[in-house]
Amino acid sequence: MAAAVQQAISRGETLVAEAGTGTGKTFAYLVPALLAGGKLLISTGTKPLQDQLFRKDLPAVLKALKLNAATAVLKGRANYVCLHRMARAEAEALLPTRDDARHLRAIVRFSGETATGDRAELSEVPENAAIWPWVTSTRENCLGSECPRFSDCFVFKARREAQAADVVVVNHHLFLADLALRDDAIRDFLPAVDTVILDEAHQVPDIAADFFGTSLSLAQWLELARDSRALGLSRAADGASWSALTSTLERAVRDVRLALGDLGLVPGSKTPLARLPHGSKLLEALQQLDEEAAELARAVEINRGRDPELDLLAPRVAELKRGLAEWSRALEHRGGEEMPPDDDEDPAVRWVSVSAHGAQFNKTPLAAGRLLARAREAQPQAWILTSATLTSGGRFDHYLAELGIAARTARWDSPFDFARQALLYLPQNLPSPFDANFPERVAEAAWPLVRANGGRAFLLCTTLRAVDRVAARLQQLMGRDETMLPLLVQGSGSRRALLDDFRGAGNAVLVGSASFWEGIDIRGDALSLVVIDKLPFSPPDDPIVEAKIRYLRRVGRNPFNEYQLPEAIVRLKQGAGRLIRDENDRGVLMILDERVLTKSYGRTVLSSLPPFARTRSEEQAIEFLTRRRAAD
């Protein structure tokens, strides 16, 4: 793999490389890229992987090669404490809860001790704490060089270090935000980079669809109202009736949410524009919100020049009003799925997602690869894209179609002895995945193995609804058999906390959904049983999936074979990849979906998995697990 990467770099090519778990992908791309010299940009799938690469893998390879190279890590603005906004929050004391006030005190202490301002270093304040938007900046509200704390700014310090570094580590969200012209964080030096490496590259097409699309959330409007009230009262108190203006705006935002509820949209729902019930209430609510925003815009304009931070509100209002106008026009015309007949246009779908108190209006491209390809063509350097899960049935066709970029491909299997180290167990008398009591049947089928293995298991479900039902039935079975094991359930704590508890317990059972299928590395005895409830097909009524199926049919392609099945296989490979992480791991992968045996596509599914030994016998599966425990 290192030789293939070296060749691609020397030729300025694009290489798409699949390499199984244990091949040492990170070293395989770092060694040739570092030896090639020049400026190197590495993008990873998540911020934890970004930190691991920057703090562990990169220093180890540089030391081994005896190379001196300046390295830097760069994240999006929201990851760094903004000293100016933090000081304003502290001075104005308008925080709504005691938790916010306590978290702010911790952040103030942290800001005086940290060299980076990276909130990942502050474990005391939860990642999802409500205080963070008060003490971090966005592109829209940042004062830039006019900020009184600019010389101390953590964001610009990180950017200066990235500009000067030989190796810069970012994550896909920041990288694609730049390509989609959403952020100026790395645009200045991306054209000067000699090599781009995208690790965990299976995530790139989906993230690209997000960044090349657009979204308008009610939370953005409420944040605008909050900032306008605070800035107006503190910087231009005599310039307008700021409290009345912003209260009216907030009421208009709430009316939009109520109008969505009146249309039958419930929290958690995702509804395409084409399926929104006809009615004028939503359109009237959007128009009323636009009118209140116009009032705020006039107040900001009247006070232009009095304060630079107050002046930043004008482009924010204008941008939100533009998004609102687009959605109002779409509702009036009821165009639904936007599929221009001209192939040069970009097909997209509009859809609305609703939460308990908010909503988001989205427009998502259905062929994001076209947009990504245009961005790639504008960049002259070599690109290396790698992951353990890019192929379906050994072929890259689906991934390349989604990526939209012409590339050379290569793949290397894992060096592990899967036939000896792991067993694929497909139970007899599998329950139908469409059975009303399927989650309970999953727990009942898995329990004998979980009990025999003394826990040390992941139960991976395809939906959050199934997680709670599987966990509840497992709890009952543990009580019945008086075998109580630590049971960790997604939603009962943060992902990081649940994983820490799992590793610490040594005999835990974790029941989780999508966020636990990938990006988790638990080696050794703590995890030796992975149970997957069903093939992870995307819900066909998901607005994006539904629109993409129609789009592919429209252009003469087979949606199931070219989109739905390959996507499910890639996700399944990710879930299965949690089991064997090094040459000493042993364990059982249990799949409870009868379709891998009864459907013609089942052979493609099974051939895409590592070459596990297979059984349909519960006794053999239990014996495989207990033999390892006895040896231990």
C-alpha positions in Angstrom: 0.0 0.0 0.0 2.8 2.4 0.8 4.4 1.8 -2.6 1.0 2.5 -4.3 0.6 5.7 -2.3 4.2 6.8 -3.2 3.5 6.2 -6.8 0.2 8.2 -6.7 2.0 11.1 -4.9 4.9 11.2 -7.5 2.4 11.3 -10.4 -0.1 13.7 -8.8 -2.9 11.2 -9.1 -6.0 10.3 -7.2 -5.8 6.9 -5.4 -8.7 5.2 -3.8 -7.4 2.4 -1.5 -9.2 -0.1 0.6 -7.1 -1.9 3.2 -8.5 -4.2 5.8 -8.2 -3.8 9.6 -4.6 -4.4 10.8 -2.8 -3.5 7.5 -1.5 -0.4 9.1 -3.1 2.1 6.8 -2.0 5.1 8.8 1.7 4.1 8.5 1.2 3.0 4.9 0.2 6.6 3.9 2.3 8.6 6.4 5.7 7.1 5.5 5.6 7.8 1.7 3.8 11.2 2.2 6.4 12.4 4.7 9.3 11.1 2.7 7.9 12.9 -0.4 8.3 16.2 1.4 6.3 19.3 0.7 3.2 20.4 2.5 0.8 17.6 3.6 -2.8 17.9 4.5 -4.5 14.9 6.3 -8.2 14.8 6.9 -9.8 12.2 9.2 -13.4 11.1 9.8 -13.8 12.4 13.3 -12.3 14.7 15.8 -11.1 11.8 18.1 -9.4 10.2 15.2 -7.9 13.6 14.3 -6.5 13.9 17.8 -5.1 10.3 17.8 -3.4 10.9 14.5 -1.9 14.2 15.6 -0.8 13.2 19.1 0.2 9.5 18.6 0.6 8.2 15.0 2.2 11.2 13.4 4.9 11.8 16.1 5.7 8.0 16.1 6.3 7.9 12.3 8.3 11.2 12.3 10.5 9.8 15.1 11.0 6.5 13.3 12.0 8.2 10.0 14.2 10.7 11.9 12.4 13.6 10.2 11.9 17.1 11.5 8.6 18.4 10.3 6.4 21.1 11.8 2.9 19.7 12.5 -0.4 21.4 13.4 -4.0 20.4 14.0 -6.8 22.6 12.8 -10.5 22.3 13.7 -13.6 24.3 13.0 -14.2 27.6 14.8 -16.8 26.1 17.2 -14.1 23.9 18.7 -12.2 26.9 20.2 -13.1 29.2 23.0 -13.7 32.8 21.8 -12.1 35.1 24.4 -14.2 38.1 23.3 -17.6 36.3 23.4 -16.6 34.5 26.7 -15.8 37.9 28.3 -19.1 39.3 27.0 -21.1 36.4 28.4 -19.3 36.8 31.7 -19.9 40.6 31.9 -23.6 40.6 30.8 -24.6 37.7 33.1 -27.7 36.8 31.0 -27.2 33.0 31.2 -30.5 31.2 31.6 -29.5 28.3 34.0 -27.2 27.6 36.9 -25.5 24.9 34.9 -24.7 27.5 32.3 -23.1 29.8 34.9 -21.1 26.9 36.4 -19.9 25.8 33.0 -18.9 29.4 32.1 -16.8 29.6 35.3 -15.0 26.4 34.3 -14.4 27.8 30.7 -13.0 31.1 32.1 -10.5 29.1 34.2 -9.7 26.9 31.3 -9.1 29.9 29.0 -6.3 31.1 31.3 -4.5 27.8 31.4 -4.8 26.4 27.9 -2.4 27.0 25.1 -4.8 26.0 22.4 -8.3 26.9 23.6 -9.5 23.6 22.2 -12.7 22.6 24.1 -11.8 18.9 23.7 -9.2 19.5 26.4 -12.0 20.5 28.9 -13.7 17.3 29.9 -15.5 19.1 32.8 -18.0 20.8 30.5 -20.0 18.3 28.4 -19.7 18.4 24.6 -23.4 19.2 24.2 -23.6 21.9 27.0 -25.8 24.8 26.2 -23.0 27.3 27.1 -20.8 26.6 24.1 -22.6 28.8 21.5 -22.2 31.7 24.0 -18.4 31.3 24.2 -17.5 30.2 20.7 -17.7 32.1 17.4 -19.1 31.5 14.0 -18.0 32.9 10.6 -21.0 35.2 10.8 -20.4 36.7 14.2 -16.5 36.8 14.3 -15.0 40.3 14.3 -11.8 39.1 12.7 -8.9 41.6 12.9 -11.3 44.2 14.5 -11.8 42.1 17.6 -10.2 43.6 20.7 -8.8 40.1 21.6 -7.5 39.3 18.1 -3.9 39.0 19.1 -4.8 36.3 21.6 -7.4 34.6 19.5 -7.2 30.8 19.7 -8.8 30.3 16.2 -6.3 32.6 14.4 -3.4 31.2 16.4 -4.4 27.7 15.2 -4.7 29.0 11.6 -1.3 30.7 11.8 0.3 27.5 13.0 -1.4 25.6 10.2 -0.1 28.1 7.6 3.4 27.6 8.8 3.3 23.8 9.3 4.6 21.1 7.0 1.8 18.7 8.0 -1.7 19.8 8.9 -4.3 17.5 10.3 -8.0 18.5 9.8 -11.3 16.6 9.8 -13.7 15.9 6.9 -16.2 18.5 8.1 -13.6 21.3 8.0 -12.1 20.0 4.7 -15.4 19.8 2.9 -16.6 23.1 4.4 -13.7 24.6 2.7 -14.3 22.9 -0.6 -17.9 24.0 -0.5 -16.7 27.6 0.2 -18.4 27.5 3.6 -15.3 28.5 5.6 -12.1 30.4 5.0 -10.2 28.3 7.5 -7.9 26.5 5.1 -8.7 28.0 1.7 -5.6 30.2 1.8 -3.2 27.2 1.8 -5.1 24.3 0.2 -3.9 25.1 -3.3 -0.3 25.2 -2.0 -0.6 21.7 -0.4 1.4 19.0 -2.3 -0.6 16.0 -1.0 -4.1 15.5 0.4 -4.9 12.3 2.3 -8.5 11.5 3.3 -8.6 8.8 5.9 -11.9 7.0 6.8 -12.8 8.1 3.2 -16.1 6.0 3.2 -17.7 9.0 5.0 -16.7 11.6 2.4 -19.7 11.3 -0.1 -22.3 11.6 2.7 -20.5 14.5 4.4 -20.1 16.2 1.0 -23.9 15.9 0.4 -24.4 17.9 3.7 -21.9 20.6 2.8 -22.9 21.1 -0.8 -26.5 21.3 0.3 -28.1 24.1 2.4 -30.0 24.2 5.7 -32.0 26.8 7.5 -32.8 26.1 11.2 -35.1 27.8 13.7 -32.1 27.6 16.1 -30.2 30.0 13.8 -33.1 32.5 14.1 -33.3 32.2 17.8 -29.6 32.7 18.1 -29.9 35.8 15.9 -32.6 37.2 18.2 -30.5 36.5 21.3 -27.4 38.2 19.9 -29.4 41.1 18.6 -31.0 41.8 22.0 -27.7 41.5 23.8 -25.7 43.6 21.4 -28.5 46.2 20.8 -29.0 46.8 24.6 -25.3 47.0 25.3 -24.0 48.9 22.3 -27.0 51.0 21.1 -29.6 51.0 23.8 -31.2 54.2 22.5 -31.1 53.0 18.8 -34.2 50.8 18.8 -36.7 48.9 21.0 -34.4 45.9 21.0 -36.3 43.8 23.6 -39.6 44.3 21.8 -38.1 43.7 18.3 -36.4 40.4 19.3 -39.3 39.1 21.4 -41.6 39.5 18.4 -39.0 37.8 16.2 -38.8 34.9 18.7 -42.6 34.6 18.8 -42.6 34.4 15.0 -40.0 31.6 15.1 -42.2 29.7 17.6 -45.2 30.1 15.3 -43.3 28.4 12.5 -42.6 25.4 14.8 -46.3 25.4 15.8 -47.4 25.5 12.2 -45.3 22.4 11.4 -46.9 20.7 14.4 -50.3 21.6 13.1 -49.4 19.9 9.8 -48.8 16.7 11.7 -45.0 16.8 11.8 -43.9 15.2 15.0 -40.4 15.3 16.8 -38.0 13.1 15.0 -39.8 13.2 11.7 -38.2 13.9 8.3 -40.6 15.0 5.6 -39.9 15.9 2.0 -41.4 19.1 0.7 -43.5 17.0 -1.8 -45.2 15.3 1.1 -45.9 18.3 3.3 -49.7 18.6 3.7 -51.2 21.4 1.7 -52.2 24.4 3.7 -51.4 28.0 4.1 -50.5 28.1 7.9 -46.8 27.3 7.3 -46.5 29.7 4.5 -48.2 32.4 6.5 -45.8 31.7 9.5 -42.8 31.9 7.2 -44.0 35.2 5.7 -44.6 36.6 9.2 -41.1 35.6 10.3 -39.8 37.4 7.2 -41.6 40.6 8.1 -40.3 40.6 11.7 -36.8 40.0 10.3 -37.2 43.0 8.0 -38.0 45.1 11.1 -34.9 43.9 12.8 -32.8 44.6 9.6 -34.1 48.2 9.6 -33.1 48.7 13.2 -29.6 47.4 12.5 -29.3 49.6 9.4 -30.3 52.7 11.3 -27.5 52.0 13.9 -24.9 51.1 11.3 -21.4 52.3 12.3 -22.0 52.5 16.0 -20.4 49.2 16.8 -18.5 46.7 14.6 -20.2 43.7 16.3 -23.6 45.2 15.9 -22.8 45.8 12.2 -22.2 42.0 11.7 -25.9 41.4 12.4 -26.9 42.9 9.0 -25.4 40.2 6.8 -26.7 37.5 9.1 -30.3 38.8 8.8 -29.9 39.0 5.0 -28.6 35.5 4.7 -31.4 34.0 6.8 -34.0 36.0 4.9 -32.6 34.6 1.6 -33.0 31.1 2.8 -36.5 31.9 4.0 -37.5 33.4 0.7 -36.2 30.2 -1.1 -38.4 28.0 1.0 -41.4 30.3 0.7 -41.1 30.1 -3.1 -40.7 26.3 -3.0 -43.8 26.0 -0.8 -45.8 28.2 -3.1 -44.8 26.2 -6.2 -44.9 22.8 -4.5 -42.1 21.7 -6.7 -41.0 18.9 -4.3 -38.1 17.1 -5.7 -35.9 19.4 -7.7 -34.8 17.5 -10.8 -34.0 19.8 -13.7 -34.2 18.0 -17.1 -30.7 19.4 -18.0 -28.0 17.0 -16.8 -25.7 19.9 -16.2 -28.0 21.0 -13.3 -27.7 19.5 -9.9 -30.7 17.4 -8.7 -31.7 17.9 -5.1 -34.5 17.3 -2.6 -36.0 19.7 -0.1 -37.1 18.3 3.3 -37.9 19.3 6.8 -36.7 17.7 10.0 -38.5 18.4 13.3 -37.2 18.2 16.9 -39.0 18.7 20.2 -38.7 22.5 20.0 -37.0 23.3 16.7 -36.9 22.4 13.0 -34.5 22.5 10.1 -35.3 23.2 6.4 -32.8 21.3 4.2 -31.9 21.1 0.6 -29.7 18.1 -0.1 -28.0 17.3 -3.5 -28.7 13.8 -4.9 -25.5 13.7 -6.9 -23.0 15.3 -4.6 -20.2 13.5 -6.5 -20.6 16.0 -9.3 -20.0 18.9 -7.0 -17.1 17.1 -5.3 -15.6 16.3 -8.7 -15.7 20.0 -9.7 -13.9 20.9 -6.4 -11.3 18.2 -7.0 -10.6 19.4 -10.5 -9.7 22.8 -9.1 -7.0 21.3 -6.8 -3.7 20.3 -8.5 -2.2 18.0 -5.8 -2.3 14.2 -5.4 -5.3 12.9 -3.4 -5.2 9.6 -1.4 -8.5 8.3 -0.1 -8.4 5.2 2.1 -10.7 3.2 4.4 -11.3 -0.4 5.4 -14.8 -0.3 3.9 -15.0 1.1 0.3 -16.0 -1.9 -1.7 -19.1 -4.1 -2.1 -18.5 -7.6 -3.3 -14.9 -6.6 -3.9 -15.8 -3.8 -6.3 -15.4 0.0 -6.1 -18.2 0.8 -8.5 -20.7 2.2 -6.0 -18.1 4.2 -4.1 -16.6 5.8 -7.2 -20.1 6.6 -8.5 -21.0 8.4 -5.2 -17.5 10.1 -5.0 -17.8 11.4 -8.6 -14.0 11.5 -9.0 -12.0 9.5 -11.5 -9.4 7.5 -9.6 -7.0 4.6 -9.6 -8.2 1.9 -7.2 -6.4 -0.8 -5.2 -7.3 -3.0 -2.3 -5.5 -5.2 0.3 -7.1 -7.7 2.6 -6.5 -7.8 6.3 -3.6 -10.0 7.3 -5.5 -11.6 10.1 -6.4 -15.3 10.1 -10.2 -14.8 10.3 -10.9 -18.5 9.8 -9.1 -19.3 13.0 -9.7 -16.1 15.0 -13.4 -15.6 14.3 -16.7 -17.4 13.7 -19.7 -16.1 11.8 -22.8 -17.4 13.5 -26.1 -17.4 11.5 -28.7 -18.9 13.8 -31.2 -21.5 12.6 -34.9 -20.5 12.7 -34.0 -16.8 12.3 -36.9 -14.5 13.1 -38.1 -12.4 10.3 -36.7 -8.8 10.4 -40.2 -7.6 9.7 -41.7 -9.4 12.8 -43.4 -7.1 15.2 -41.5 -8.6 18.1 -38.2 -8.8 16.3 -36.1 -6.7 18.8 -37.2 -9.0 21.6 -36.4 -12.1 19.5 -32.9 -10.6 18.9 -32.3 -10.3 22.6 -33.5 -13.9 23.2 -31.4 -15.3 20.5 -28.3 -13.5 21.6 -28.6 -14.0 25.3 -27.2 -17.6 25.5 -24.0 -16.4 23.8 -23.9 -13.2 25.9 -24.3 -15.3 29.1 -21.7 -17.9 28.0 -19.3 -15.2 27.1 -19.7 -13.4 30.4 -20.8 -10.2 28.6 -18.0 -8.6 26.6 -20.5 -8.0 23.8 -21.8 -5.3 21.5 -25.4 -5.6 20.3 -25.7 -3.3 17.2 -29.2 -2.3 16.1 -30.2 -0.5 12.9 -32.6 1.8 14.7 -32.7 3.7 18.0 -36.2 2.3 18.6 -34.8 -1.2 18.6 -32.0 -0.3 21.0 -34.4 0.3 23.9 -36.5 -2.8 23.2 -33.5 -5.1 22.9 -32.0 -3.6 26.1 -35.2 -4.0 28.0 -35.6 -7.7 27.1 -31.9 -8.4 27.9 -32.5 -6.8 31.4 -35.4 -9.2 31.9 -33.4 -12.2 30.8 -30.5 -11.3 33.1 -32.9 -11.1 36.0 -34.6 -14.4 35.1 -31.3 -16.2 35.0 -29.8 -14.3 37.9 -26.8 -13.3 35.7 -26.6 -9.6 36.1 -24.0 -8.0 33.8 -23.2 -4.3 33.3 -25.8 -3.2 30.7 -24.9 0.0 28.8 -27.5 1.5 26.5 -27.1 4.3 23.9 -28.8 7.4 25.2 -28.0 6.8 28.9 -24.7 8.7 28.6 -22.3 10.2 26.1 -20.7 7.9 23.5 -17.3 8.5 25.1 -18.6 7.8 28.6 -20.3 4.6 27.5 -17.1 3.3 25.8 -15.0 4.2 28.9 -17.5 2.3 31.1 -17.4 -0.7 28.7 -13.6 -0.8 28.6 -13.4 -0.4 32.4 -16.0 -3.1 33.3 -14.4 -5.9 31.3 -17.7 -7.8 31.2 -20.2 -5.3 29.9 -22.9 -5.5 27.3 -23.4 -2.4 25.2 -26.6 -2.0 23.1 -26.2 0.8 20.5 -27.2 2.1 17.1 -25.5 3.9 14.3 -22.8 5.8 16.3 -21.4 2.5 17.6 -21.0 0.8 14.2 -17.7 2.5 13.4 -14.7 4.4 14.7 -14.4 2.3 17.8 -11.2 0.3 18.6 -11.6 -2.1 21.5 -9.0 -4.8 21.5 -8.5 -7.9 23.6 -11.0 -9.7 25.8 -13.3 -6.7 26.6 -15.1 -7.3 23.3 -15.4 -10.8 21.8 -19.0 -11.0 20.7 -20.7 -8.7 18.2 -24.4 -9.2 17.5 -26.0 -7.4 14.5 -29.8 -7.4 14.4 -30.4 -6.9 10.7 -28.8 -5.7 7.4 -28.4 -1.9 7.8 -30.5 -0.8 4.8 -31.4 2.9 4.9 -35.1 3.5 5.7 -36.8 3.8 2.2 -39.0 6.5 3.5 -36.0 8.7 4.5 -36.5 11.8 2.3 -32.9 11.6 0.8 -33.1 7.9 0.2 -36.6 8.1 -1.3 -35.6 10.9 -3.6 -32.3 9.2 -4.6 -34.1 6.0 -5.5 -36.5 8.0 -7.8 -33.6 9.9 -9.3 -31.6 6.7 -10.1 -34.7 5.2 -11.7 -35.2 8.3 -13.7 -31.6 8.2 -15.2 -32.0 4.4 -16.0 -30.0 2.9 -13.1 -30.9 0.2 -10.6 -31.4 1.8 -7.2 -31.2 -1.4 -5.2 -28.1 -3.0 -6.8 -26.3 0.3 -7.3 -27.2 2.2 -4.2 -29.2 0.5 -1.4 -27.4 -2.8 -1.3 -23.8 -1.4 -1.5 -24.6 1.2 1.2 -25.9 -1.5 3.5 -22.9 -3.7 2.8 -20.4 -0.9 3.7 -22.3 -0.3 7.0 -22.3 -4.0 7.7 -18.6 -4.2 7.2 -18.1 -1.3 9.6 -20.1 -3.1 12.3 -18.4 -6.4 11.7 -15.0 -4.6 11.9 -15.5 -3.9 15.6 -14.8 -7.6 16.4 -11.2 -8.5 15.2 -8.8 -5.6 15.7 -5.4 -7.3 16.0 -3.8 -10.7 15.5 -4.6 -11.9 19.0 -8.4 -11.1 19.0 -10.9 -13.9 18.8 -14.7 -13.8 18.8 -18.1 -14.4 17.3 -20.0 -12.3 14.8 -23.7 -13.1 15.0 -26.1 -11.8 12.3 -29.8 -12.3 12.8 -31.1 -11.4 9.4 -32.5 -14.3 7.4 -32.1 -12.4 4.2 -28.4 -13.2 4.0 -29.5 -16.8 3.5 -32.8 -16.5 1.7 -32.2 -13.6 -0.8 -30.1 -13.9 -3.9 -28.1 -10.8 -2.9 -27.2 -12.6 0.4 -24.2 -14.2 -1.4 -22.8 -10.7 -2.2 -23.3 -9.7 1.4 -21.5 -12.7 2.8 -18.7 -12.5 0.2 -18.1 -8.8 1.3 -17.3 -9.9 4.9 -13.9 -11.2 6.0 -13.4 -15.0 5.5 -14.8 -16.0 8.9 -15.4 -19.7 9.7 -19.2 -20.2 9.7 -21.7 -22.1 11.7 -25.5 -22.3 12.1 -25.1 -24.1 15.4 -25.6 -22.3 18.7 -23.6 -25.0 20.5 -20.6 -24.5 18.2 -20.8 -20.7 18.6 -20.9 -21.0 22.5 -18.1 -23.6 22.4 -15.9 -21.2 20.3 -16.4 -18.5 22.9 -16.0 -20.7 26.0 -12.9 -22.3 24.6 -11.2 -18.9 24.5 -12.3 -18.1 28.0 -11.0 -21.4 29.3 -7.6 -20.7 27.5 -7.5 -17.3 29.2 
